[in-house]
Structures are given as C-alpha cells and as structure tokens.
Amino acid sequence: MIKKTCALYYIIAINNNPSYKEISVEINTKVLLCILIAVLLTILPIICKYLAVVNTLFHEVGHQLASIMTGGKAHKIQLFANTEGLAFSSHRYWIGRVLTDLAGYMFSSFMAATFFFLIYKGNYNLIICLLLAILAISMFFWVRNWYGFFWILSFSVGFVWLLWKVEGSIIENVVLFLVSILFVQSITSAFKIMYLSFKTPAQAGDATSLAQLTYLIPAQVWGIFFFVQSLYFGWLAIQNFFPF
C-alpha cells in the first residue's frame, strides 16, 4: 500500500511539473527529428554511405564478438565504401558458426536499442565511451583493409575532435544523430537482406550462410527473422519516447 501511494504521488508530481514536461517534449522532438533526418539521408548516396558504415562496423563487430564467445577466433574485418563488410573468423564448433552468423544483424539492432535507452536515461557519456571503445578495438585489432582504415580513422578523428572542441547540448545532439543513423540502418539493412533472401537466396549474405549451415531452414526464413528482430529492437528503442 505504501509503495502504491508513493508511486501515485510520484506520477502526480511529474504531471504537475511543467519543466519535466518541457524536457520530455524536447527530447522526444529531437529523437523524432534525428530519425527523420537519418531516413532522409538514405537518398544522399555519398553522405549516406559514409555514415551508414557505422552500422556495418557494429554488424561485423557483432560477428567477431560472437566468434570469440563461442570458442572461435576473430581474425579481421573489412569495411567497404558501398556499406558492405566482411568479418573473417574461424570456429571449432558448428553451433559457434551458427551463432556468429546470427550475431551481426542482432548486435547492431541490440546496440541501437541500448543506446536509445541510455539517451532516455540521459547517460550520453556511457554511449560516448562505448563508441570510442568499439572504434579503438576495431582499429587496432580487426580492421585490415584500406577503406576500412580510412573510414575508421577519419570517423574517429572527427568524433574525438568534436568531443574536444564542443561541449554541452551540441555533443548530445551529435550522439543522438549517430545513434539514429545506427537505428535506421539496422532496420533498412535487415530489410535488404530479407529482400535478397527472396530475390537471390544464394546471394543473401548471412541468410544464405545460415541456410547452408542449417540445411532444412531456407534463406527466406532467416531473412524474415533478421527483419522481424530489427523491428522488435526498433520498437524497444523508441517505446520510451513514443509509447504505443
């Protein structure tokens, strides 16, 4: 009874606090605006492809982390200007290969949802630390092709320069925009692999690889799975800002 009463007073206090409402509306508006900009950027080929590699990096890092966690070895990552990527790893067990193939799309979707949750909590510093850690680990241990080096170096330098030169809300807006790019690309890339699994099932990336590993489950099923999980994590990402 006491807990219910405290919760009720808390809700009433929030509803009667105009400053809280203003902050809530402001962050919701920023989230919506950044997501819309990220969607619009998909029609700008050069800028979009450069920024979309953020999702590619998370995708390939997901593969490498899964290979390590299942007893395999992560060798290298290659990033390409057309937003494609490759993760080279070796595995001791069949289940390790399956989980590694599953991990790419799921990791980028999961991280987009995690970052939006941290934004909802106002924990931008943790997002920055995680981004810098992934960039540093990838640069020193995994990325091993020329465009990959160019992208990760230019992106890291630009991001660190912003952290050094800019303060306050501008940094928060930059972080929100990058997370929105990851969010949008995690869904659109999953849709593309689902589309390819129906159009060219023998050339549908991770969906094809999983179909070859599982024999009885076709690439189309894996393509649908990747897209559905991206929508689920996408819903988790925005439900705090736009509950429905």
VENWO-V234811 format. One record per pair of residues at least 6 apart in sequence whose ideal C-beta (glycine too) atoms are under 8 Angstrom apart, sorted by the first residue. I is the first residue (numbers start at 1). J is the second residue. Records with the same first field share a line. If there is no record, write none. Layout:
BEGIN
I=J ; J
END
This chain:
BEGIN
14=20
15=21
27=119 ; 120 ; 241
28=241 ; 242
30=173 ; 176
31=116 ; 119 ; 176 ; 180 ; 238 ; 241
32=241 ; 242
34=173 ; 176 ; 177 ; 179 ; 180
35=180 ; 183 ; 184 ; 238
37=177 ; 180
38=177 ; 180 ; 181 ; 183 ; 184 ; 185
39=184
41=47 ; 48 ; 51 ; 181
42=48 ; 52 ; 184 ; 188
49=81 ; 82 ; 83
50=81 ; 151
51=181
52=83 ; 181 ; 185 ; 189
53=79 ; 83 ; 85 ; 151 ; 155
54=155 ; 178 ; 181 ; 182 ; 185
55=83 ; 108 ; 181 ; 182 ; 185 ; 186 ; 189
56=79 ; 80 ; 83 ; 84 ; 85 ; 189
57=77 ; 79 ; 85 ; 134 ; 135 ; 138 ; 152
58=107 ; 108 ; 111 ; 134 ; 182 ; 186
59=85 ; 104 ; 105 ; 107 ; 108 ; 189
60=77 ; 79 ; 85 ; 86 ; 87 ; 104 ; 142
61=77 ; 107 ; 134 ; 137 ; 138 ; 142
62=103 ; 104 ; 105 ; 106 ; 107 ; 108
63=74 ; 87 ; 89 ; 100 ; 101 ; 103 ; 104 ; 107
64=74 ; 77 ; 87 ; 89 ; 142
65=74 ; 103 ; 107
66=96 ; 99 ; 100 ; 102 ; 103 ; 107
67=73 ; 74 ; 87 ; 89 ; 90 ; 91 ; 96 ; 100
68=74
69=99
70=91 ; 93 ; 95 ; 96 ; 99 ; 100
71=91 ; 92 ; 93 ; 96
72=89 ; 90 ; 91 ; 92 ; 93 ; 96 ; 97 ; 100
73=89 ; 90
74=87 ; 88 ; 89 ; 141 ; 142
75=88 ; 89 ; 90 ; 142
76=87 ; 88 ; 142 ; 143 ; 144
77=85 ; 86 ; 87 ; 88 ; 138 ; 142 ; 143 ; 144 ; 148
78=85 ; 86 ; 88 ; 143 ; 144 ; 145 ; 148
79=85 ; 143 ; 145 ; 147 ; 148 ; 151 ; 152
80=145 ; 147 ; 148
81=147
83=185 ; 189
87=104 ; 142
89=100
91=97 ; 100
94=213
97=213
98=210 ; 213 ; 214
101=206 ; 209 ; 210 ; 213
102=206 ; 210
104=206
105=186 ; 189 ; 190 ; 193 ; 206 ; 226 ; 229 ; 230
106=226 ; 229 ; 233
108=182 ; 185 ; 186 ; 189
109=186 ; 187 ; 190 ; 229 ; 230 ; 232 ; 233 ; 234
110=233
111=182
112=179 ; 182 ; 183 ; 186 ; 233 ; 234 ; 237
113=233 ; 234 ; 236 ; 237
115=127 ; 130 ; 179 ; 182 ; 183 ; 237
116=179 ; 183 ; 237 ; 238 ; 240 ; 241
117=236 ; 237 ; 240
118=124 ; 126 ; 127
119=127 ; 175 ; 176 ; 179
120=240 ; 241
124=171 ; 172 ; 175
127=175 ; 179
128=163 ; 171 ; 175
131=159 ; 175 ; 178
132=156 ; 159 ; 160
135=152 ; 155 ; 156 ; 159
136=156
138=152
139=149 ; 152 ; 153 ; 156
143=149 ; 152
162=170 ; 171 ; 174
163=171
166=174
183=234 ; 237
186=230 ; 233 ; 234
187=227 ; 230 ; 231 ; 234
189=230
190=226 ; 227 ; 229 ; 230
191=227 ; 230
193=204 ; 205 ; 206 ; 207 ; 223 ; 226 ; 227
194=207 ; 223 ; 224 ; 226 ; 227
195=223
196=203 ; 204 ; 205 ; 207 ; 223
197=204 ; 207 ; 208 ; 218 ; 219 ; 220 ; 222 ; 223 ; 224
198=220 ; 223
201=207 ; 208 ; 211 ; 218 ; 219 ; 220
202=208 ; 219
204=219 ; 223
206=222 ; 226
207=219 ; 220 ; 222 ; 223 ; 226
208=219
210=217 ; 219 ; 222
211=217 ; 218 ; 219 ; 221 ; 222
END
